[in-house]
Amino acid sequence: MYTHGLWVHREESQLYFDQCIIYGYTGVEEQRGFSSKPFFIKIEPTVTRQSFNVHFTIQETTNTTVTIYNSAGLRQKDVFSGILQKGPYSLTVTTSDLPVGVYFLALRTSGDCERAKFIVAR
């Protein structure tokens, strides 16, 4: 299924988002055939009410987008889009406008992506 610019389909306990596979909806792994990840992503706290911080490091200058998807794979919020230079970054993401539920933050660069799960609770 192609929805909101994103290829999504399910097989057993796997959820596929573009280049990334989310196993059992709890872990993230890149599909075979893609280059090694040029960045690392960390969310804290992973259960949030109002906001969370996302930390990542870019290994080379690249176009970068940060987007939030719900557990059905529908885009909920665009957090950032632009060119980032090599180096560490931190963003504060507000979640007060999102309903309670499970979400995935997608950090996408030219040809690579990383996803991290977080939960909005009230």
For each residue, the residues with C-beta under 8 A, 3 or more apart:
1: 7 8 9 73
2: 5 6 7 8
3: 6 8 73 74
4: 74 75
5: 2 75
6: 2 3 17 18 69 73 75
7: 1 2 16 17 18
8: 1 2 3 15 16 17 72 73
9: 1 16
10: 14 15 16
11: 14 16
12:
13: 23 24 25
14: 10 11 21 22 23 24
15: 8 10 21 22 25 71 73
16: 7 8 9 10 11 20 21 22 31
17: 6 7 8 20 21 22 69 73 104 106 113 115
18: 6 7 108 113
19: 30 31 34 111 112 113
20: 16 17 28 29 30 31 106 113 114 115
21: 14 15 16 17 28 29 30 31
22: 14 15 16 17 25 26 27 28 29 104 115 117
23: 13 14 26 27 28 29
24: 13 14 27
25: 13 15 22 71 102 117
26: 22 23 117
27: 22 23 24
28: 20 21 22 23 114 115 116 117
29: 20 21 22 23
30: 19 20 21 34 37 112 113 114
31: 16 19 20 21 34
32:
33:
34: 19 30 31 111 112
35: 38 111 112
36:
37: 30 40 112 114
38: 35 58 59 60 62 109 112
39: 56 57 58 59 107 109 112 114
40: 37 56 57 114
41: 54 55 56 105 107 114 115 116
42: 54 55 56 116
43: 46 52 53 54 55 105 116 118
44: 52 53 55
45: 48 52
46: 43 52 116 117 118 119
47: 118 119 121
48: 45 51 52 95 118 119 120 121
49: 95 96 120 121 122
50: 94 95 96
51: 48 92 93 94 95 96
52: 43 44 45 46 48 92 93 95 118
53: 43 44 90 91 92 93
54: 41 42 43 66 90 91 93 105 107 116
55: 41 42 43 44 88 89 90
56: 39 40 41 42 88 89 107 114
57: 39 40 87 88 89
58: 38 39 61 62 64 84 85 86 87 89 109
59: 38 39 86
60: 38 86
61: 58 83 84 85 86
62: 38 58 83 84 109 110
63: 82 83 109 110
64: 58 80 81 82 83 84 107 108 109
65: 78 80 81 106 107 108
66: 54 78 79 80 81 91 93 105 106 107 108
67: 75 77 78 79 105 106 108
68: 75 76 77 78 79 93 98 103 104 105 106
69: 6 17 73 74 75 76 103 104 106
70: 73 74 76 101 102 103 104
71: 15 25 101 102 103 104
72: 8
73: 1 3 6 8 15 17 69 70
74: 3 4 69 70
75: 4 5 6 67 68 69 78
76: 68 69 70 98 103
77: 67 68 97 98
78: 65 66 67 68 75 81
79: 66 67 68 91 93 105
80: 64 65 66 91
81: 64 65 66 78
82: 63 64
83: 61 62 63 64
84: 58 61 62 64 87 89
85: 58 61
86: 58 59 60 61
87: 57 58 84
88: 55 56 57
89: 55 56 57 58 84
90: 53 54 55
91: 53 54 66 79 80
92: 51 52 53
93: 51 52 53 54 66 68 79 105
94: 50 51 97
95: 48 49 50 51 52 98 103 118 120
96: 49 50 51
97: 77 94
98: 68 76 77 95 101 103 120
99: 120
100: 120 121 122
101: 70 71 98 119 120
102: 25 70 71 117 118 119
103: 68 69 70 71 76 95 98 117 118 119 120
104: 17 22 68 69 70 71 115 116 117 118
105: 41 43 54 66 67 68 79 93 115 116 118
106: 17 20 65 66 67 68 69 113 114 115
107: 39 41 54 56 64 65 66 113 114 115 116
108: 18 64 65 66 67 112 113
109: 38 39 58 62 63 64 112 113
110: 62 63
111: 19 34 35
112: 19 30 34 35 37 38 39 108 109
113: 17 18 19 20 30 106 107 108 109
114: 20 28 30 37 39 40 41 56 106 107
115: 17 20 22 28 41 104 105 106 107
116: 28 41 42 43 46 54 104 105 107
117: 22 25 26 28 46 102 103 104
118: 43 46 47 48 52 95 102 103 104 105
119: 46 47 48 101 102 103
120: 48 49 95 98 99 100 101 103
121: 47 48 49 100
122: 49 100
